[in-house]
Amino acid sequence: MLNFKTDPRRIDFKKENKWLVPIGVSNRHVHLSAEDVDALFGHGYKLTVAKDLAQRGNFAARETVNIVGGKGVLERVRIVGPPRDTTQVELSRTEAVKIGVDAPIRDSGDLKGTPGLVLVGPNGPVIINGGCIIPRAHIHMARKQADILDLYDRDKVSILIKGQKVVCYHDVLVRLTETGETEFHIDTDEANAAFVDTGDLAMIKHKEMVVKDNYGNIVEVRVDNIKFVRGKTPHDYATTEGIRLLRDVFHYPGSTQRAILNKLLDPSSLEPNCYYLLTAVEGDKVVGICCFYYLTESRLGYLEHIGITPEYRNRGVGSFLYHKVTSFMEKEHPEIEGMLLEVRQTKNEIDSRKRFFLNLGAIPVDTAFYPSGRFRFTEKLLLMFKPLVVDANLNTVTFEKAFQNLVRIL
């Protein structure tokens, strides 16, 4: 029972990272049957992997098809592999209306009575008699996390998004995965309406707790989600607080803070490269910061600084922040092939940040292979690499271009 003088908005309520879930915005795509792959691309054709997806075993293929409805065409729609037993087309409501298809909202695989359309590939058109749906919002739940939350396959939960707009989804289907990652999937219409993007966070509301004051009145407990804010000027509140964290919490030198300010004030000095700053914010409190570059010539990102305040560590916030960085980069720079990750050569940093990046799937880069006389950094760094596409171009020319850019901008 709460003391009636207690401000319920300040209560630490359900802040464990197990309640946070990253959002995955699902763009229009097609799942093809093996028979339709043959018809669209040729007998025995095998789809080529462009990028592995969070649900392991699934991939975005390089191949695309055109989708033709009664009123229009959607061109170059991505195929998601591997092939399924039945072809399924997933569109947003806006896209379905645009091409004149009356697609219903359905769970994946529930295709009875759904409309058909025409798919066009290099080998010509294929008419499908059904299979076009607007996918219902759902959550892929890793088995390990489901056990913690006492959730089972096909359970239903509520998902709360607290960003620029507060949106709550009820009766969201849980789909357990043994090898994939936990992710809340919504379509582009839903994402636009909620002002969110891939990599933003939502909260799983399950087994509701009721809190009452001393008079028996139910009080609403404020739960602040972690949101990510892009710093566009040095004077933004979140940016100012993030830079202060670098000084007061992470003990970066004053020269680092001045360098960040200069890059935000004069981005043209880095052209053709780009510089970005993201902060992790809960309520009005900045709890993390990340600074990173896009290196245009080498098509690589470079993560220079990432830090989470001590009281928010070991709750998954750092991993969420990193994944928000990669989803942001893939949206702003679709041609990006991977991320270079910086680990400073001090004992504490190398023990923590290196392990953190290894857990994300990064691999160390042997910088000793490159002549130190040609690429001399201002301080000793360990670099790691995380590919973002299957066929990332990891050759000497790519890395030399990246190092040349880094020597100039760091």
C-alpha positions as a Markdown table, in Angstrom:
| # | Residue | x | y | z |
|---|---|---|---|---|
| 1 | Met | 0.0 | 0.0 | 0.0 |
| 2 | Leu | 1.3 | 3.4 | -0.9 |
| 3 | Asn | 1.5 | 6.4 | 1.4 |
| 4 | Phe | -1.0 | 8.9 | 0.0 |
| 5 | Lys | 1.8 | 11.6 | 0.1 |
| 6 | Thr | 3.9 | 9.6 | -2.3 |
| 7 | Asp | 4.0 | 10.9 | -5.8 |
| 8 | Pro | 3.2 | 7.8 | -7.9 |
| 9 | Arg | 4.9 | 9.3 | -11.0 |
| 10 | Arg | 8.3 | 9.0 | -9.2 |
| 11 | Ile | 7.9 | 5.3 | -8.4 |
| 12 | Asp | 10.5 | 2.9 | -9.9 |
| 13 | Phe | 8.0 | 0.6 | -11.7 |
| 14 | Lys | 8.8 | -2.1 | -14.1 |
| 15 | Lys | 12.1 | -0.7 | -15.3 |
| 16 | Glu | 13.8 | -4.0 | -15.8 |
| 17 | Asn | 15.1 | -4.3 | -19.3 |
| 18 | Lys | 13.0 | -7.5 | -19.7 |
| 19 | Trp | 10.0 | -5.2 | -20.3 |
| 20 | Leu | 11.5 | -3.2 | -23.1 |
| 21 | Val | 11.2 | -4.4 | -26.7 |
| 22 | Pro | 12.7 | -2.9 | -29.9 |
| 23 | Ile | 10.3 | -1.9 | -32.7 |
| 24 | Gly | 10.8 | -3.3 | -36.1 |
| 25 | Val | 8.9 | -1.4 | -38.9 |
| 26 | Ser | 7.9 | -3.9 | -41.6 |
| 27 | Asn | 8.0 | -2.5 | -45.1 |
| 28 | Arg | 6.0 | -4.1 | -47.8 |
| 29 | His | 7.4 | -7.5 | -48.8 |
| 30 | Val | 6.6 | -10.8 | -50.4 |
| 31 | His | 7.1 | -14.4 | -49.2 |
| 32 | Leu | 7.2 | -16.7 | -52.2 |
| 33 | Ser | 6.6 | -20.4 | -52.6 |
| 34 | Ala | 9.3 | -22.4 | -54.3 |
| 35 | Glu | 6.9 | -22.9 | -57.3 |
| 36 | Asp | 6.4 | -19.1 | -57.7 |
| 37 | Val | 10.2 | -18.5 | -57.4 |
| 38 | Asp | 10.6 | -20.8 | -60.4 |
| 39 | Ala | 7.8 | -19.1 | -62.3 |
| 40 | Leu | 9.1 | -15.6 | -61.7 |
| 41 | Phe | 12.9 | -16.2 | -62.0 |
| 42 | Gly | 13.4 | -19.5 | -63.8 |
| 43 | His | 13.4 | -23.2 | -63.0 |
| 44 | Gly | 15.7 | -24.1 | -60.1 |
| 45 | Tyr | 16.4 | -20.4 | -59.3 |
| 46 | Lys | 17.8 | -19.8 | -55.7 |
| 47 | Leu | 17.2 | -16.5 | -54.0 |
| 48 | Thr | 20.4 | -14.6 | -53.0 |
| 49 | Val | 20.8 | -13.3 | -49.5 |
| 50 | Ala | 21.2 | -9.5 | -49.2 |
| 51 | Lys | 20.8 | -9.3 | -45.4 |
| 52 | Asp | 20.1 | -11.7 | -42.6 |
| 53 | Leu | 17.0 | -10.6 | -40.6 |
| 54 | Ala | 16.6 | -10.6 | -36.8 |
| 55 | Gln | 14.5 | -13.7 | -37.1 |
| 56 | Arg | 17.3 | -16.0 | -37.8 |
| 57 | Gly | 17.0 | -18.2 | -40.9 |
| 58 | Asn | 15.0 | -15.5 | -42.6 |
| 59 | Phe | 16.7 | -13.0 | -45.0 |
| 60 | Ala | 16.0 | -10.1 | -47.3 |
| 61 | Ala | 16.8 | -11.2 | -50.8 |
| 62 | Arg | 18.4 | -9.2 | -53.5 |
| 63 | Glu | 15.7 | -10.0 | -55.9 |
| 64 | Thr | 12.5 | -7.9 | -56.1 |
| 65 | Val | 9.1 | -8.2 | -57.9 |
| 66 | Asn | 6.5 | -5.8 | -59.0 |
| 67 | Ile | 3.0 | -6.1 | -57.5 |
| 68 | Val | 0.1 | -5.3 | -59.7 |
| 69 | Gly | -3.4 | -4.5 | -58.5 |
| 70 | Gly | -6.6 | -3.3 | -60.1 |
| 71 | Lys | -5.6 | 0.4 | -59.8 |
| 72 | Gly | -1.8 | 0.5 | -59.9 |
| 73 | Val | 1.7 | -1.0 | -59.4 |
| 74 | Leu | 4.2 | -1.2 | -56.6 |
| 75 | Glu | 7.6 | -1.6 | -58.0 |
| 76 | Arg | 10.7 | -3.3 | -56.7 |
| 77 | Val | 9.1 | -5.0 | -53.7 |
| 78 | Arg | 11.5 | -6.9 | -51.5 |
| 79 | Ile | 11.3 | -10.7 | -51.3 |
| 80 | Val | 11.9 | -12.3 | -47.9 |
| 81 | Gly | 13.3 | -15.8 | -48.0 |
| 82 | Pro | 13.6 | -18.7 | -47.7 |
| 83 | Pro | 10.6 | -19.9 | -49.8 |
| 84 | Arg | 7.4 | -20.9 | -48.0 |
| 85 | Asp | 4.7 | -23.4 | -48.8 |
| 86 | Thr | 2.3 | -20.6 | -49.9 |
| 87 | Thr | 3.0 | -17.2 | -51.4 |
| 88 | Gln | 2.0 | -14.3 | -49.1 |
| 89 | Val | 2.1 | -10.6 | -49.8 |
| 90 | Glu | 2.2 | -8.1 | -46.9 |
| 91 | Leu | 1.2 | -4.5 | -47.5 |
| 92 | Ser | 0.2 | -1.5 | -45.4 |
| 93 | Arg | -3.4 | -0.2 | -45.8 |
| 94 | Thr | -2.1 | 2.8 | -47.7 |
| 95 | Glu | -0.3 | 0.6 | -50.2 |
| 96 | Ala | -3.2 | -1.8 | -50.6 |
| 97 | Val | -5.7 | 1.1 | -51.3 |
| 98 | Lys | -3.2 | 2.7 | -53.8 |
| 99 | Ile | -3.2 | -0.4 | -56.0 |
| 100 | Gly | -6.9 | -1.2 | -55.5 |
| 101 | Val | -6.6 | -4.4 | -53.4 |
| 102 | Asp | -9.1 | -4.9 | -50.5 |
| 103 | Ala | -6.6 | -6.6 | -48.2 |
| 104 | Pro | -7.8 | -7.7 | -44.7 |
| 105 | Ile | -5.9 | -7.4 | -41.5 |
| 106 | Arg | -4.6 | -10.9 | -40.7 |
| 107 | Asp | -2.0 | -12.9 | -38.8 |
| 108 | Ser | 0.7 | -14.3 | -40.9 |
| 109 | Gly | -0.4 | -17.6 | -42.5 |
| 110 | Asp | -4.1 | -16.9 | -42.1 |
| 111 | Leu | -4.8 | -16.5 | -45.8 |
| 112 | Lys | -8.3 | -18.1 | -46.3 |
| 113 | Gly | -10.5 | -15.7 | -48.2 |
| 114 | Thr | -7.8 | -13.1 | -48.9 |
| 115 | Pro | -7.6 | -11.4 | -52.3 |
| 116 | Gly | -5.1 | -12.2 | -55.0 |
| 117 | Leu | -3.1 | -10.0 | -57.4 |
| 118 | Val | -0.3 | -10.3 | -60.0 |
| 119 | Leu | 3.4 | -10.6 | -59.3 |
| 120 | Val | 5.8 | -9.7 | -62.1 |
| 121 | Gly | 9.4 | -10.9 | -62.2 |
| 122 | Pro | 12.1 | -11.3 | -64.9 |
| 123 | Asn | 10.4 | -14.4 | -66.3 |
| 124 | Gly | 7.0 | -12.7 | -66.6 |
| 125 | Pro | 3.8 | -12.5 | -64.5 |
| 126 | Val | 2.4 | -14.9 | -62.0 |
| 127 | Ile | -1.3 | -14.6 | -60.9 |
| 128 | Ile | -1.9 | -15.5 | -57.3 |
| 129 | Asn | -5.5 | -16.2 | -56.3 |
| 130 | Gly | -5.1 | -15.2 | -52.7 |
| 131 | Gly | -2.5 | -14.3 | -50.1 |
| 132 | Cys | -2.5 | -10.5 | -49.9 |
| 133 | Ile | -2.9 | -9.2 | -46.3 |
| 134 | Ile | -2.2 | -6.3 | -44.0 |
| 135 | Pro | -0.2 | -8.0 | -41.3 |
| 136 | Arg | -1.6 | -7.6 | -37.8 |
| 137 | Ala | 0.9 | -6.1 | -35.3 |
| 138 | His | 2.7 | -9.0 | -33.5 |
| 139 | Ile | 5.7 | -9.6 | -31.3 |
| 140 | His | 8.5 | -12.2 | -32.0 |
| 141 | Met | 9.6 | -13.3 | -28.6 |
| 142 | Ala | 12.9 | -15.1 | -27.9 |
| 143 | Arg | 12.3 | -18.3 | -25.8 |
| 144 | Lys | 14.6 | -17.1 | -23.0 |
| 145 | Gln | 12.7 | -13.8 | -22.6 |
| 146 | Ala | 9.4 | -15.5 | -22.8 |
| 147 | Asp | 10.3 | -17.8 | -19.9 |
| 148 | Ile | 11.2 | -14.8 | -17.8 |
| 149 | Leu | 7.9 | -13.1 | -18.6 |
| 150 | Asp | 5.9 | -16.4 | -18.2 |
| 151 | Leu | 4.6 | -16.0 | -21.8 |
| 152 | Tyr | 3.7 | -18.8 | -24.2 |
| 153 | Asp | 3.3 | -19.1 | -27.9 |
| 154 | Arg | 0.1 | -17.4 | -29.1 |
| 155 | Asp | -0.4 | -15.5 | -25.8 |
| 156 | Lys | -1.6 | -12.0 | -26.2 |
| 157 | Val | -0.1 | -8.9 | -24.6 |
| 158 | Ser | -0.4 | -5.1 | -24.7 |
| 159 | Ile | 2.4 | -3.0 | -26.1 |
| 160 | Leu | 2.8 | 0.6 | -25.0 |
| 161 | Ile | 4.7 | 3.1 | -27.2 |
| 162 | Lys | 5.6 | 6.4 | -25.3 |
| 163 | Gly | 7.3 | 8.7 | -27.8 |
| 164 | Gln | 6.1 | 11.9 | -29.3 |
| 165 | Lys | 2.7 | 10.2 | -29.2 |
| 166 | Val | 1.4 | 7.7 | -26.7 |
| 167 | Val | 0.0 | 4.6 | -28.5 |
| 168 | Cys | -1.1 | 1.3 | -27.0 |
| 169 | Tyr | -1.7 | -1.9 | -28.9 |
| 170 | His | -3.9 | -4.5 | -27.2 |
| 171 | Asp | -4.2 | -8.2 | -28.0 |
| 172 | Val | -0.8 | -8.4 | -29.7 |
| 173 | Leu | 0.0 | -12.0 | -30.6 |
| 174 | Val | 3.1 | -13.5 | -29.2 |
| 175 | Arg | 5.1 | -15.7 | -31.5 |
| 176 | Leu | 7.9 | -17.6 | -29.8 |
| 177 | Thr | 11.2 | -18.1 | -31.6 |
| 178 | Glu | 13.9 | -20.5 | -30.6 |
| 179 | Thr | 16.7 | -18.7 | -32.5 |
| 180 | Gly | 15.4 | -15.2 | -33.4 |
| 181 | Glu | 15.4 | -12.0 | -31.5 |
| 182 | Thr | 12.6 | -10.3 | -29.6 |
| 183 | Glu | 11.0 | -7.6 | -31.7 |
| 184 | Phe | 7.6 | -5.9 | -32.0 |
| 185 | His | 6.6 | -5.7 | -35.7 |
| 186 | Ile | 4.3 | -3.0 | -37.0 |
| 187 | Asp | 3.7 | -1.7 | -40.6 |
| 188 | Thr | 4.7 | 1.6 | -42.0 |
| 189 | Asp | 1.2 | 3.2 | -41.5 |
| 190 | Glu | 1.3 | 2.3 | -37.8 |
| 191 | Ala | 4.9 | 3.5 | -37.4 |
| 192 | Asn | 4.1 | 6.9 | -39.1 |
| 193 | Ala | 1.0 | 7.3 | -36.9 |
| 194 | Ala | 3.0 | 6.6 | -33.7 |
| 195 | Phe | 6.0 | 8.7 | -34.8 |
| 196 | Val | 8.4 | 5.8 | -34.4 |
| 197 | Asp | 11.0 | 4.0 | -36.5 |
| 198 | Thr | 12.9 | 0.8 | -36.5 |
| 199 | Gly | 15.1 | 0.6 | -33.4 |
| 200 | Asp | 12.8 | 2.7 | -31.2 |
| 201 | Leu | 11.6 | 1.0 | -28.0 |
| 202 | Ala | 8.2 | 0.0 | -26.7 |
| 203 | Met | 7.1 | -1.6 | -23.5 |
| 204 | Ile | 5.4 | -5.0 | -23.0 |
| 205 | Lys | 2.5 | -4.7 | -20.6 |
| 206 | His | 1.7 | -8.1 | -19.2 |
| 207 | Lys | 0.1 | -9.2 | -15.9 |
| 208 | Glu | -1.0 | -5.7 | -14.9 |
| 209 | Met | -0.2 | -4.4 | -11.4 |
| 210 | Val | -2.8 | -2.2 | -9.7 |
| 211 | Val | -1.5 | 0.4 | -7.3 |
| 212 | Lys | -3.9 | 2.1 | -4.8 |
| 213 | Asp | -3.4 | 5.0 | -2.4 |
| 214 | Asn | -4.4 | 4.9 | 1.3 |
| 215 | Tyr | -8.0 | 5.8 | 0.3 |
| 216 | Gly | -8.4 | 2.8 | -2.0 |
| 217 | Asn | -8.2 | 4.9 | -5.1 |
| 218 | Ile | -6.4 | 3.4 | -8.1 |
| 219 | Val | -3.5 | 5.6 | -9.1 |
| 220 | Glu | -1.9 | 5.6 | -12.5 |
| 221 | Val | 1.8 | 4.9 | -12.2 |
| 222 | Arg | 3.9 | 6.7 | -14.8 |
| 223 | Val | 6.3 | 4.5 | -16.7 |
| 224 | Asp | 8.8 | 6.2 | -18.9 |
| 225 | Asn | 10.1 | 4.4 | -21.9 |
| 226 | Ile | 13.6 | 4.9 | -23.2 |
| 227 | Lys | 13.5 | 7.0 | -26.3 |
| 228 | Phe | 16.3 | 8.0 | -28.6 |
| 229 | Val | 16.8 | 11.7 | -29.6 |
| 230 | Arg | 19.0 | 12.9 | -32.4 |
| 231 | Gly | 21.1 | 15.9 | -31.6 |
| 232 | Lys | 20.9 | 18.4 | -34.4 |
| 233 | Thr | 22.5 | 21.4 | -32.7 |
| 234 | Pro | 24.8 | 21.7 | -29.6 |
| 235 | His | 22.0 | 23.7 | -27.8 |
| 236 | Asp | 19.4 | 20.9 | -27.8 |
| 237 | Tyr | 18.7 | 19.9 | -24.2 |
| 238 | Ala | 19.4 | 16.2 | -24.8 |
| 239 | Thr | 22.6 | 17.0 | -26.7 |
| 240 | Thr | 23.8 | 19.4 | -23.9 |
| 241 | Glu | 23.1 | 16.8 | -21.3 |
| 242 | Gly | 24.7 | 14.0 | -23.3 |
| 243 | Ile | 27.9 | 15.9 | -23.8 |
| 244 | Arg | 27.9 | 16.7 | -20.0 |
| 245 | Leu | 27.8 | 12.9 | -19.4 |
| 246 | Leu | 30.9 | 12.5 | -21.4 |
| 247 | Arg | 32.7 | 14.9 | -19.0 |
| 248 | Asp | 31.1 | 14.1 | -15.7 |
| 249 | Val | 30.3 | 10.4 | -15.9 |
| 250 | Phe | 32.6 | 8.9 | -18.6 |
| 251 | His | 35.5 | 11.4 | -17.8 |
| 252 | Tyr | 36.3 | 12.3 | -21.4 |
| 253 | Pro | 38.7 | 15.2 | -21.8 |
| 254 | Gly | 37.5 | 18.7 | -22.6 |
| 255 | Ser | 39.0 | 18.4 | -26.1 |
| 256 | Thr | 36.5 | 15.7 | -26.9 |
| 257 | Gln | 33.5 | 17.9 | -25.9 |
| 258 | Arg | 34.9 | 20.8 | -28.0 |
| 259 | Ala | 35.4 | 18.5 | -31.0 |
| 260 | Ile | 31.8 | 17.3 | -30.8 |
| 261 | Leu | 30.5 | 20.9 | -30.6 |
| 262 | Asn | 32.5 | 21.9 | -33.6 |
| 263 | Lys | 31.3 | 19.1 | -35.7 |
| 264 | Leu | 27.7 | 19.8 | -34.9 |
| 265 | Leu | 28.2 | 23.5 | -35.5 |
| 266 | Asp | 30.0 | 23.0 | -38.8 |
| 267 | Pro | 29.0 | 19.7 | -40.5 |
| 268 | Ser | 30.4 | 21.0 | -43.8 |
| 269 | Ser | 33.9 | 20.6 | -42.5 |
| 270 | Leu | 33.5 | 16.8 | -42.6 |
| 271 | Glu | 32.0 | 16.5 | -46.1 |
| 272 | Pro | 31.4 | 14.2 | -47.9 |
| 273 | Asn | 31.3 | 12.3 | -44.5 |
| 274 | Cys | 28.5 | 12.8 | -42.0 |
| 275 | Tyr | 28.4 | 13.1 | -38.2 |
| 276 | Tyr | 25.6 | 12.1 | -35.9 |
| 277 | Leu | 24.8 | 12.2 | -32.2 |
| 278 | Leu | 22.0 | 10.2 | -30.5 |
| 279 | Thr | 21.0 | 10.3 | -26.8 |
| 280 | Ala | 19.0 | 7.8 | -24.8 |
| 281 | Val | 16.4 | 9.6 | -22.7 |
| 282 | Glu | 14.0 | 8.3 | -20.0 |
| 283 | Gly | 11.5 | 11.0 | -19.1 |
| 284 | Asp | 13.5 | 14.2 | -18.9 |
| 285 | Lys | 16.7 | 12.3 | -17.9 |
| 286 | Val | 19.5 | 11.6 | -20.4 |
| 287 | Val | 21.0 | 8.2 | -19.6 |
| 288 | Gly | 23.2 | 7.5 | -22.6 |
| 289 | Ile | 25.0 | 9.0 | -25.6 |
| 290 | Cys | 26.4 | 7.8 | -28.9 |
| 291 | Cys | 28.5 | 9.7 | -31.5 |
| 292 | Phe | 29.1 | 8.2 | -34.9 |
| 293 | Tyr | 30.1 | 9.0 | -38.5 |
| 294 | Tyr | 29.1 | 7.8 | -42.0 |
| 295 | Leu | 32.2 | 7.4 | -44.2 |
| 296 | Thr | 30.9 | 8.0 | -47.7 |
| 297 | Glu | 33.7 | 6.6 | -49.8 |
| 298 | Ser | 34.1 | 3.4 | -47.9 |
| 299 | Arg | 30.3 | 3.0 | -47.2 |
| 300 | Leu | 31.0 | 2.3 | -43.6 |
| 301 | Gly | 29.8 | 3.7 | -40.3 |
| 302 | Tyr | 32.2 | 4.6 | -37.5 |
| 303 | Leu | 31.0 | 4.5 | -33.9 |
| 304 | Glu | 33.3 | 6.7 | -31.9 |
| 305 | His | 31.6 | 7.2 | -28.5 |
| 306 | Ile | 28.9 | 5.1 | -26.7 |
| 307 | Gly | 28.1 | 5.3 | -23.0 |
| 308 | Ile | 25.3 | 4.5 | -20.6 |
| 309 | Thr | 25.1 | 5.9 | -17.1 |
| 310 | Pro | 26.1 | 3.3 | -14.4 |
| 311 | Glu | 22.6 | 3.0 | -12.9 |
| 312 | Tyr | 21.1 | 2.1 | -16.4 |
| 313 | Arg | 23.8 | -0.5 | -17.3 |
| 314 | Asn | 23.1 | -4.2 | -17.5 |
| 315 | Arg | 19.5 | -3.5 | -18.5 |
| 316 | Gly | 19.9 | -3.8 | -22.3 |
| 317 | Val | 19.9 | 0.0 | -22.9 |
| 318 | Gly | 23.4 | -0.1 | -24.6 |
| 319 | Ser | 22.4 | -2.8 | -27.0 |
| 320 | Phe | 19.1 | -1.0 | -27.8 |
| 321 | Leu | 21.1 | 2.2 | -28.4 |
| 322 | Tyr | 23.6 | 0.4 | -30.7 |
| 323 | His | 20.7 | -1.2 | -32.7 |
| 324 | Lys | 19.0 | 2.2 | -33.0 |
| 325 | Val | 22.3 | 3.5 | -34.5 |
| 326 | Thr | 22.4 | 0.8 | -37.1 |
| 327 | Ser | 18.8 | 1.1 | -38.1 |
| 328 | Phe | 19.2 | 4.9 | -38.3 |
| 329 | Met | 22.3 | 4.5 | -40.6 |
| 330 | Glu | 20.5 | 1.9 | -42.8 |
| 331 | Lys | 17.6 | 4.4 | -43.3 |
| 332 | Glu | 19.8 | 7.5 | -43.9 |
| 333 | His | 22.5 | 5.6 | -46.0 |
| 334 | Pro | 20.9 | 2.4 | -47.5 |
| 335 | Glu | 24.2 | 1.6 | -49.2 |
| 336 | Ile | 26.0 | 1.1 | -45.9 |
| 337 | Glu | 27.9 | -2.2 | -45.6 |
| 338 | Gly | 29.1 | -2.3 | -42.0 |
| 339 | Met | 30.1 | -0.5 | -38.8 |
| 340 | Leu | 33.6 | 0.2 | -37.5 |
| 341 | Leu | 33.6 | 0.3 | -33.7 |
| 342 | Glu | 36.1 | 2.1 | -31.6 |
| 343 | Val | 37.6 | 0.6 | -28.4 |
| 344 | Arg | 40.1 | 2.8 | -26.6 |
| 345 | Gln | 43.3 | 1.2 | -25.4 |
| 346 | Thr | 42.9 | 1.7 | -21.7 |
| 347 | Lys | 42.4 | -1.3 | -19.4 |
| 348 | Asn | 38.9 | -0.5 | -18.2 |
| 349 | Glu | 37.6 | 0.5 | -21.7 |
| 350 | Ile | 39.0 | -2.5 | -23.5 |
| 351 | Asp | 37.6 | -4.9 | -20.8 |
| 352 | Ser | 34.1 | -3.5 | -21.1 |
| 353 | Arg | 33.6 | -2.1 | -24.6 |
| 354 | Lys | 35.4 | -4.9 | -26.4 |
| 355 | Arg | 33.2 | -7.5 | -24.7 |
| 356 | Phe | 30.1 | -5.4 | -25.4 |
| 357 | Phe | 30.9 | -5.3 | -29.1 |
| 358 | Leu | 31.9 | -9.0 | -29.3 |
| 359 | Asn | 28.4 | -9.8 | -27.9 |
| 360 | Leu | 26.9 | -7.8 | -30.7 |
| 361 | Gly | 28.8 | -10.0 | -33.2 |
| 362 | Ala | 31.7 | -7.7 | -34.1 |
| 363 | Ile | 35.1 | -9.0 | -34.9 |
| 364 | Pro | 38.5 | -7.3 | -34.2 |
| 365 | Val | 40.3 | -5.5 | -37.1 |
| 366 | Asp | 44.1 | -6.1 | -37.3 |
| 367 | Thr | 45.2 | -2.5 | -37.7 |
| 368 | Ala | 48.8 | -3.6 | -37.4 |
| 369 | Phe | 48.5 | -4.9 | -40.9 |
| 370 | Tyr | 48.3 | -1.4 | -42.2 |
| 371 | Pro | 51.5 | 0.7 | -42.3 |
| 372 | Ser | 51.6 | 3.0 | -39.2 |
| 373 | Gly | 53.4 | 5.7 | -41.1 |
| 374 | Arg | 50.5 | 6.1 | -43.5 |
| 375 | Phe | 47.7 | 5.9 | -40.9 |
| 376 | Arg | 48.6 | 7.5 | -37.6 |
| 377 | Phe | 45.8 | 8.1 | -35.2 |
| 378 | Thr | 46.2 | 10.7 | -32.4 |
| 379 | Glu | 45.8 | 7.9 | -29.8 |
| 380 | Lys | 46.1 | 4.2 | -29.7 |
| 381 | Leu | 42.8 | 2.5 | -30.7 |
| 382 | Leu | 41.5 | -1.0 | -31.2 |
| 383 | Leu | 39.0 | -1.2 | -34.0 |
| 384 | Met | 36.3 | -3.8 | -34.5 |
| 385 | Phe | 34.0 | -4.5 | -37.4 |
| 386 | Lys | 30.3 | -5.5 | -37.6 |
| 387 | Pro | 29.0 | -6.2 | -41.1 |
| 388 | Leu | 25.5 | -5.1 | -41.8 |
| 389 | Val | 25.1 | -7.0 | -45.1 |
| 390 | Val | 26.0 | -10.5 | -46.0 |
| 391 | Asp | 28.6 | -9.6 | -48.7 |
| 392 | Ala | 30.2 | -6.6 | -47.0 |
| 393 | Asn | 33.2 | -5.4 | -49.0 |
| 394 | Leu | 36.0 | -6.2 | -46.5 |
| 395 | Asn | 39.1 | -5.6 | -48.6 |
| 396 | Thr | 42.3 | -3.6 | -48.2 |
| 397 | Val | 41.1 | -0.8 | -50.4 |
| 398 | Thr | 37.9 | -0.3 | -48.4 |
| 399 | Phe | 39.8 | -0.2 | -45.1 |
| 400 | Glu | 42.5 | 2.1 | -46.4 |
| 401 | Lys | 39.9 | 4.6 | -47.5 |
| 402 | Ala | 38.2 | 4.3 | -44.1 |
| 403 | Phe | 41.5 | 4.9 | -42.3 |
| 404 | Gln | 42.4 | 7.9 | -44.4 |
| 405 | Asn | 39.0 | 9.5 | -43.6 |
| 406 | Leu | 39.4 | 8.6 | -39.9 |
| 407 | Val | 42.9 | 10.1 | -39.6 |
| 408 | Arg | 41.5 | 13.4 | -41.1 |
| 409 | Ile | 38.3 | 13.7 | -39.1 |
| 410 | Leu | 39.2 | 12.3 | -35.7 |
